[in-house]
């Protein structure tokens, strides 16, 4: 991998991690289009670390507010909802890690998952109201959707925000909960994956490629997440469904 490849894949990760179009699916298809087959999981951990930093920057005020109001009942309920929402992904990630890893080597499976994501995003436009609160039950159900999104091609943000909206949570509140929920999951998955990294896979990447991949995923992720929050507030979330269906169908042909 050269620095141009690292820039493309890092930017692709940053753009697709937050937009509801599946970053894992696009990384699989992106590697195939570039003729790359990256060994091990180091690169995946690297670019996910970049997008994790994007979340911390964009939602720094929300995170600080949670810390400052940790003693309030409302904050305690939100934190418990985040904990309950994290459990499904932890269970699936620990018990089905090998099966999930195998899916990353099957582009056709990714294509069908992208089509399913597209259908889901379009459906939610007609099934939502905006009056519900984020309860422990809702947090757990949203977490179950996040666990399903471990499958490459299923968008994490699309699954979690869409489920929250179906439960009657407003789009803006759903998005904020979704990305706060992403922090422990991305960090935990990165740590778990990092434990299995083969040092030889790191040696195959130059320092320039590593820095380029990280910075591009971080900066593009920052812009993409800021843009997505504006689109959600305008009620334009479902349009990403058309893109997912189109790219899923197109990718079946190569």
N, C-alpha and C positions, 0 to 999 in steps of 0.2 A: 504494500500500500504506500502510495506517495502522498504528498501534502494536499494535492488537488482532490484525491479520493477521500482523504480525511476531512477536508473542507465540505465536500458534497454530502458525505454520510453524516457528519456532525450537524450540518445545517438541516438535513432531512430529519434527523432525530429531534432537533430543537423545534422545527415547524410542526411535526406530526405528533409529538408527545402530548401537546395540549389541545390542538385542534382534534375534533372527534373523528379521526380518520386512521387511527392505529399506527403508532410509531414502530412497533415491533414488526408489523406486516410490511411497512414501507422499507425498513432496514433490510429485511429478507429480499424484497424485490429490488431494492437499490443495489445490493451486492451482486445480484444476478445480472442486472443491466450493466454494471461496471466490470463484470467478469471476475469478481473477487469471491474468495471463500475463506473468510477469516477464521483461523483456528481458535478454539477456546472461547471464553466469555469476557476477556479483558476489555475489548473494545466496547462491548455492550455496557459493561459497568462504567466505563469512562464517560460515555456520552449521557448515560442516565445520571451520573453525578453532576454533569453540566446542567441538565434540566432541573435537577433537584435544587441547585443553587438559584435557578430562575424563580422557582416557587417561593423560596425563602426571601428573595428580594421583592417580588411583586406583592406578597402577602405579609411583609414584615410588620405592617401596622396591625393587622389582624392577630398575628402571633404575639406581638407585644401586648395588645389589649387582653388577650387570653391570660398571659402571665400576670399582668397587673390586677386582673379581676378574678384571680384563681379562687378566691374565697366566696364569690357570689354563687347563688344557687343556679342561675342560668348558665354560667361558665362551667360549673361542675357537671350539669346535664349534657352540655355540648362535648366536654372531654370524655364523658362516659359513652356518649354516642360514637365518638371517634374510636374509642377502644373497642366497642362492640363491632363497629364497622371494619376494623382492622383484622379481627379474628378469622373470618372466612378465608381471606387471602393467605394468612399465615398457615392455616391448616392445609389448604390446597397446595401451597408452595412447598411445604415440607413433605407432604405425602405423595405428591405426583410430580416431583421435580424432573425425574428422568423422562417421563412420558411427555411432559410439556417441552422439554429441550429437543426432543425428537421432531416435534412439529415445526421447529425453525428450519429444518432441512427439507420441508415439503412446500414449495411455492404454491402448488395448486390448492392445498388446504388453506393457505393464507388468502388466496383469491376468493374462495367460497366464503370465508369468514368476513372478508371486506364487503361482499354482497349482502350478507346477513346484517352487518353493521349498518349499511345503507338503508335497508328496509326498516330496521329498528328506528333510526333517526327520523325517517319520514313519518312513521306511525305516531310517534309521540306528539306530533303537532296537534292531533285531534283528541288526545286523551290527557288532559291536564286541567287543574285549577290551581289557585295560588294561595290557599288559606291555611295549609297544614304547617305544623311545626316539625322540627327535627327531634324526634323522640328516640329512645333506645331501640324500639322496634324498627322505626324507619332507618336508623343508622345501621342496624344489622342487615336489613334488606338491601340497602345501598352497598354495604360491604360484600354481600353475596354477588351482586352484579360486578363489583370490582374483582372478585375472585374468578369469575367467568372470563373476564377480560385478560387474564393471564395468557389465554390462548392467542397466539399471534394472528393478527387480522381483526380481532375484536377490540374496538377502541375502549380504553379505560375511561376516558372522560365522557365518551358517548354513552357507555353503559351506566356509569354512576350518575351523571347529570340527568340522563333520560329517565332512569328509575326514580330518582328524586322528584322529577317533574310529574311522573305518573302517580306518585304518592301524594301529589297536591302541593309540593313545595315550590315556591317561586323560583324562576330560572336563576336570578342573581344569587339567592340564598343557596340553591342547589349547587351552583358552580363553586361558590366559596367553600362549602362543605366538602365537595369533591376534591378540590386541590389541597385542602388541609388534610384530608384523608390520605392523599397521595404521599405526603411527607414520610410517615413511618413505613409505608409499604415500599416506596422506592429505596429508602435508606436501608431497610431490612433486607430487601431482595438483593441490593447491591452488595451488602456485607456477606450474605449467604453465598452469592455467586463468586465473590472475591476469594473466599476460602478455597474454592476449587480451581483457581487460576494456576495454570502451568507457567512458571517463570520464563520458559522458552518462548511463549506466545508474546510476552512483553518485549523480549529481545528482538522480535521480528518487526517491531514498530520503532521508527526513529523518534527522538525527542521532539522534533518539529511536528511530526504527524500527531503525536499524543497531545501536544499543546494546541494544535490547530483544531483537532476534533473536540477537545474540551471547550475551548473558547467559542467555537462556532455553535455548538449545541447550547451553551449558556446564553449567548447574546441573541441568537435567533429565537430561542425559547422565551426569553424575556419579552421580545417584541410580539411573538405569537400569542403568548398568554394575555398580554395587555390588550391586544386586538380582539381576542376571543371574548373577553369580559364585556367589551363594548358591543359586540355582535349579539351576545346573549341578552343584554339589556334591551336590544332592539327587536327581539323575537325572531332572529334569523338563524337560529341554531340548526333547524331541520335541513337547510340547504346543503349542508355537508353530506347528507344522506345520498343525494344525487351523485356527488363526486365519488363516494365510496362504491356505489353500485357501478359507476362507469369504469373506475380504475380496476375494480375486481373483475368485471367482464373482460376488459382489455387485457389484463394480465394473464387470463386463461389462454390467450393466443400465442404466448411465447414461453 
